[in-house]
């Protein structure tokens, strides 16, 4: 499974540019599902036919990044954020463009107090010798993502874009396992979650499922002096109770708990104070779709080095397989 | 093109603050009814027009919102002055000292302010507090004022369009009468695709109209015609410039509401290059447009935005370049004419199915 994760995290895919991820997943699932299609927003929808309930499983393909807004006369790039970016977090980070061009994020050193740093006062250095040189490598409107490796260490993964390639990996793994079920399963790899849960809405409208689960990451409360939160990495997948975008449908939540208890799968509960998931836009689509979520506890979310525990990932696969059966 | 500019000027002279777009809509109907196959007004007030295509192109929606920012009268003071709230985003500093006209009878008024002579030194330095501003309609007291206006009346800026300088136009409501005037012009021509020209309501207060228009039309592709921010005047760092007035229509790659479809964007830029039409990219990601609402409609719509740079947007004295306006129409027209051959639709590929 680490191989799947590794391939997914190393593929370029900021919001609106998910095609490479979609192509990769399409190759992985070819022959394992009955139908694969894409829609106008770029969602990848993989269907395992069945006669029972229509269940939609959603994980978003897109990752946070930056977008080039201006190239100056010396070849430095000005940029804006794509999704939630903290200026402190990206300071000194390497970013990589779709064509492989690498850049370093730095800032105007005359800003005075570093606390006042804003994205407008930052730039990307792509080692260009001039504006013309820079323009050969990138254009205004190009997006870039964090550059960082994916490491498995001590049963835990350190990587960029765990949000939400880990969700994608879980869905891929379940589809490959081909769990026996009467239900019709829609493995939906969504676009543009990080900029406002956009892809999931149109995908859900097209599918009109009987129920839906969003598989995404959640923050944790297990690091030094962090905000209190009763989620820890390694303690099992988190069953969503609530986040900023959705309150999990009670029947979905209860069914997840029942599945976890019946199969002795360690689990915990997610009450996410900041951030939302695809379930937020799915549950209010059309006449309403009962929705919930399974979240992978993740440290340092929206950072180039997010950390998850492999056991949580494997248990999430088991839990969701039990749910859709 | 002369007709388009004439329409634009007449449209900016009409009032259509969000929720009361009728004067604008009536004018548009009079201009398009001979060119479209069908049109109707929906429950929200959107004007939806249909023009049958000559071939088998994708179903295309063209969106331009009719509404403009303005004021809502909320209270009539004892002294006959009117309290108000803004409809859509208007800055307090822009409001003070501006002429407005209120309600259906277009009662004249002015947004009053304390004269400089009477201000304390602190007041002179500080910013304007929106809550302190009132509209003076020349009434001597509340009773007299109540005969002239009612609570709930909408007020629009009272400024006529003026052509000036190097082919520039100064007017209120350029956002988004430029889109309306461009769309009227586009509807005069025939295309291979079925065209749904949608003149929408209530964009400025949260992209309301486009939600129901998209639900009704269910397009494959949509182009949003918009007036957009422009700040290229002195003291702006070059990298902070959104668009440049006179550099051609602006294409949005990403804003707060949407990431434009890559295929459509490519088609637009290639069309522009092929036909020698100038264009620029909008370089900031601020603001939102109907494109965000349209894209998320139904099973999803491929969207792009062709915008016109407007200096001092959301003010009574917005400024645009007439060449930009003509190029916006030219570009949109070419884009529509060449659309069917250059855009691959997921629908055409049988929903993007691949053999498994």
Interface residues (C-beta under 8 A of the other chain):
Chain A: X15 X16 X17 X26 X29 X30 X31 X32 X33 X34 X35 X36 X37 X38 X39 X40 X41 X43 X67 X69 X70 X72 X78 X80 X81 X82 X120 X140 X141 X192 X195 X196 X198 X199 X201 X202 X203 X205 X206
Chain B: X220 X238 X239 X240 X241 X253 X254 X257 X259 X260 X261 X262 X281 X283 X284 X285 X292 X295 X296 X297 X298 X299 X300 X301 X302 X346 X351 X352 X353 X354 X356
